[in-house]
């Protein structure tokens, strides 16, 4: 079994263990997993690591954080997206909007950092068409969790 087969299995096992919607006490676990996989992916693409991040698992963690709706998770999800082209493709920009468009924009504007301004530029591409209910239904259909 190669690493990508293992990663697919690991992502499926994670989803089976936690589901798309996690309890409040599980959120720190999900954040830690996302940070770990983000670090692996970033290190690999910087030539510092030998084990790439599991971008499928990164996506599932980002979905779980999106459902949890904590506005500060926009930063973790953005950093995960930015590690590689694979991660950017796996982790949808919409997953930075778990707290909603207005609340996320307010939070980022208050941070007033270069990173926050970059995120505001990214979400500007989707905010007009973004519908949290439709997006949640899409995710449920995609992961067959209804």
NORSUL-V257238 format. One record per helix or strand. SS is the DSSP state (~ for helix, > for strand). FROM is the first residue (numbers start at 1). LEN is the number of residues. Records with the same first field share a line. If there is no record, write none. Layout:
BEGIN
SS->FROM-LEN  FROM-LEN
END
This chain:
BEGIN
~->3-16  24-22  55-14  73-9  85-6  93-4  101-11  114-11  132-11
END
